[in-house]
Structure formats: C-alpha cells, structure tokens
Amino acid sequence: MRPFKIPDIAQTVFSDYTWHKNRSQKTVFLTFDDGPVAGVTDFVLEELEKHGMKATFFMVGENVRKAASLARRVVRGGHGIGNHTFHHLNGMETDSEGYLRDVGYCKEIIRETTGVHTRIFRPPYGRIRCQQKRKLKTAYEIVLWDLISWDFLPGMSPEKSLKKLKENTHNGSIILFHDQQKSGQFLRNMLPRYLDHLAGSGFTTQPL
C-alpha cells in the first residue's frame, strides 16, 4: 500500500528538504506539479478562485513554453511558481551537470514568460542526487511534501484519496497534486470536495 503521509522519520532524516511549514498556524500549502497544461491547470485555477484559495505550481519548462498564457494566468491569480526542471528529469538518472543545466533552462523560461524569479524547487519524482541537492540549495529552497494525493496513479480511488487527505491534513501540511492530463479527471472528482473540507475545517491556504 502506498503511503499518503510521508513518515516522520523520513522527514527527520532528510531534514534539509522542506516537508511542511509552521505547525502552529492553521494554514496549509496546496502544490501542483507538472503543468501548466490546458484543460487541467485552468480547472484548478477556477476551483481555487471559487474557494478563495491560493496554491503553488511547480512548473515544467517545456509546458511553460507550450502554455505561456496559462503560466501568466497563474501569476495573475496570486499563486506561487516553483521550478520543476525543463524536461521533468529524474535526478537519479541524469548526470549532475545536465540536470543543473536543465534547472537553469526552466528558471529562465519562467522568468521570461511570467516575470517571476522563482526561489523554490521541487525535483520531479522527489528524486535527486546529493551533488545536485548541494548545488541547488545555494539558490533554492527544495520543497517536497508531507501529503500526496496519488492523483496520477492508475486505479487510485478519488474517494480513498480524499478520505486519507482529510485524515492527515494538519497545520503546515504541504499537499502534492498534479495538474497534468493523467490527473485531470481525478482532480475534477476530488479537488472541489477537498477544498470544501479545508474551508469547512477552518484552514487557510498560502503560496509557498
């Protein structure tokens, strides 16, 4: 069974990553990886606006280039933007020089397209080499997550995901979703209900 909550021991051992934020404040941090993607990111933005909530979008550079107007719409909505590499690279399968160069490409396309000089980074798949991490830490806060929706996983039930997220959402939680095609139908089913839960439970949201 895949865990929805990252074990506390893992968060402690790998404490140089950001897994969550301040636990004393009733605020959570919604994050969406892999976009912007037409038909998915725009749905997410509409739902966030309906609920008066903000999120952070970890964008893939290739997708920023393909959907520039959508990337700019994220910024106009008051949401945060993070770097997610240009080609959605697995750091463990990529030489460090090439990986860091790809991160640089993503940084530049985000800046050129949106005007945002992003200072947060999330490695695709959560996979990154120590050398890559050391280099990136000089310029970025490396943000992972303490809750994952598994919205991209074939066979994952939106009802099960919703139940687990409700049970495990706490002050300061960073929750991982994906605004990509594989997650589109899942998000349409589950995201509005989860946002309703956050609002009904008194949580506020902020960009990272």
C-alpha positions in Angstrom: 0.0 0.0 0.0 1.4 3.4 -1.0 1.6 5.8 1.9 -0.3 9.1 1.7 1.7 10.7 4.5 5.4 10.8 4.5 6.7 9.1 7.7 8.0 11.4 10.3 11.3 9.5 10.5 12.0 10.2 6.8 11.3 13.9 7.3 13.7 13.9 10.2 16.5 12.1 8.4 16.2 14.2 5.3 15.7 17.5 7.2 17.5 19.6 4.6 14.4 19.4 2.5 11.2 21.4 3.3 8.4 18.8 4.0 6.0 21.1 5.8 5.6 24.6 7.2 4.8 26.1 10.6 2.7 23.6 12.6 1.3 26.2 14.9 -0.7 28.0 12.3 -3.9 26.7 10.7 -2.6 27.1 7.2 -1.8 24.5 4.5 0.1 24.7 1.2 -1.5 23.3 -1.9 1.0 22.4 -4.6 0.5 21.2 -8.2 3.3 19.7 -10.2 4.0 19.2 -14.0 1.9 22.0 -15.6 0.8 24.2 -16.9 -1.5 22.0 -19.0 -4.5 23.4 -20.8 -7.8 21.8 -19.6 -6.3 20.9 -16.3 -4.4 23.9 -14.9 -7.3 26.2 -15.8 -9.8 23.9 -14.0 -7.6 24.0 -10.9 -7.3 27.8 -11.1 -11.1 28.1 -11.4 -11.7 25.9 -8.3 -9.1 27.8 -6.3 -10.8 31.1 -7.2 -14.2 29.8 -6.3 -12.9 28.8 -2.8 -10.8 32.0 -2.4 -7.6 29.8 -2.0 -4.0 30.1 -3.2 -1.6 27.4 -4.3 1.9 26.9 -5.7 2.5 25.5 -9.1 5.8 23.7 -9.7 6.1 24.1 -13.5 7.9 22.1 -16.1 9.8 24.5 -18.5 8.6 22.7 -21.6 5.0 23.2 -20.5 5.5 26.8 -19.7 6.7 27.3 -23.3 3.7 25.5 -24.7 1.1 27.2 -22.5 2.6 30.6 -21.8 -0.7 32.4 -21.3 -1.8 29.8 -18.8 1.5 30.3 -16.9 0.9 34.0 -16.8 -2.7 33.4 -15.6 -1.3 31.5 -12.6 0.7 34.6 -11.6 -2.2 37.0 -12.1 -4.2 34.8 -9.8 -1.8 35.4 -7.0 -0.4 31.9 -6.9 3.3 30.9 -6.4 5.5 29.4 -9.0 8.3 26.9 -8.5 10.9 25.3 -10.7 10.3 21.6 -11.7 13.1 21.3 -14.3 12.7 22.0 -18.0 12.3 18.4 -19.2 10.8 16.7 -16.0 14.1 14.9 -15.3 14.7 12.2 -12.7 17.8 13.4 -10.9 19.0 9.9 -10.1 19.0 9.0 -13.8 20.6 12.2 -15.0 24.2 13.4 -14.7 24.5 16.4 -12.4 25.9 18.8 -15.0 23.0 18.1 -17.3 20.5 18.2 -14.5 21.6 21.6 -13.2 21.6 23.0 -16.7 18.1 21.8 -17.2 17.0 23.5 -14.0 18.6 26.7 -15.3 16.6 26.5 -18.5 13.4 26.2 -16.5 14.3 29.2 -14.4 14.9 31.3 -17.5 11.7 30.3 -19.3 9.7 31.0 -16.2 11.3 34.4 -15.8 10.9 35.3 -19.5 7.3 34.2 -19.6 6.0 35.3 -16.3 8.5 37.8 -14.8 8.8 35.6 -11.7 12.3 34.9 -10.3 11.5 31.7 -8.6 13.4 30.7 -5.5 11.7 27.3 -4.8 12.5 24.0 -6.5 10.9 20.5 -6.4 12.7 17.6 -8.0 10.5 15.5 -10.3 9.6 12.2 -8.6 11.3 13.5 -5.5 14.5 12.0 -6.9 17.7 14.0 -6.7 21.4 13.2 -6.2 23.4 14.7 -3.3 25.6 16.7 -5.5 22.6 18.2 -7.3 21.0 19.0 -4.0 24.1 20.7 -2.6 24.4 22.9 -5.7 20.7 23.8 -5.8 20.5 24.6 -2.1 22.6 27.7 -2.7 19.9 29.2 -4.8 16.6 27.4 -4.0 14.5 26.1 -1.1 14.0 22.5 -2.1 10.4 21.7 -1.3 9.0 18.2 -1.1 5.7 17.3 0.6 4.2 15.6 3.7 1.0 14.5 2.0 0.5 13.1 -1.5 -2.9 12.6 -3.3 -1.7 9.9 -5.7 -3.9 11.6 -8.3 -1.8 10.3 -11.2 -1.8 6.6 -10.1 -4.0 4.3 -12.2 -6.7 2.7 -10.1 -6.4 5.1 -7.2 -9.9 5.9 -6.0 -10.7 9.7 -5.5 -12.8 8.6 -2.5 -9.9 6.8 -0.9 -7.5 9.7 -1.6 -10.0 12.3 -0.3 -10.5 10.2 2.9 -6.8 9.9 3.5 -6.1 13.5 2.9 -8.9 14.6 5.3 -7.5 12.3 8.0 -3.9 13.5 7.6 -4.1 17.2 6.8 -2.6 19.2 9.7 -1.4 22.7 10.3 1.5 23.5 7.9 0.9 20.5 5.6 2.3 20.7 2.1 0.0 18.6 -0.2 1.0 17.3 -3.6 -1.3 17.2 -6.6 -0.5 17.2 -10.3 -2.0 19.5 -13.0 -1.3 17.1 -15.8 -3.5 15.1 -18.2 -3.2 11.8 -16.2 -4.7 13.6 -13.2 -7.4 15.7 -14.9 -10.4 13.5 -14.3 -9.3 12.6 -10.8 -9.0 16.3 -9.9 -12.4 17.1 -11.3 -13.8 14.5 -9.0 -11.9 15.1 -5.8 -10.3 18.6 -5.7 -13.6 20.6 -5.2 -14.5 18.3 -2.3 -11.1 18.6 -0.7 -11.2 22.4 -0.9 -14.6 22.3 0.7 -13.2 20.3 3.5 -10.3 22.7 4.0 -12.7 25.7 4.1 -15.2 23.8 6.4 -12.3 22.9 8.8 -11.1 26.5 9.1 -7.9 26.1 7.2 -6.4 28.9 5.2 -4.1 28.5 2.2 -1.0 30.4 1.1 1.6 30.1 -1.7 5.0 28.9 -0.6 
